[in-house]
Amino acid sequence: MADKNLDHDVELHAALPIPIKKQPDPFLQISTGKTSIGGMSLFALATIAILAVVLYGLNAPNDAASTRSAPPSSVAQSSAPAAGGQAAPTAPQTTNNAKG
């Protein structure tokens, strides 16, 4: 008798429609459908490309130091002045340009 009621319950449960739970806010729905393999691959490649660019930018050597011009050497300052020019000073000059 118990088996008969159990079978009847299983049949009723199988006959009932499966309730579909609809998301009240469509913006919170995680997926709009199945994503194809091509779409997933494209997303993965785009993610890898963005990460590679960011990590390269973080780890790339800084070229600003090599492109910056070197300060003039003391040998160049003590050389003879050009025609009609004044000789370069041998000691640094300090001026007070502060306004106040």
Secondary structure, DSSP 8 states (H G I E B T S, - for coil): -HHHHHHHHHHHHHHS-------SSGGG-S-SS---HHHHHHHHHHHHHHHHHHHHHHHS---HHHHS-----HHHHTS---TT-----SS---------
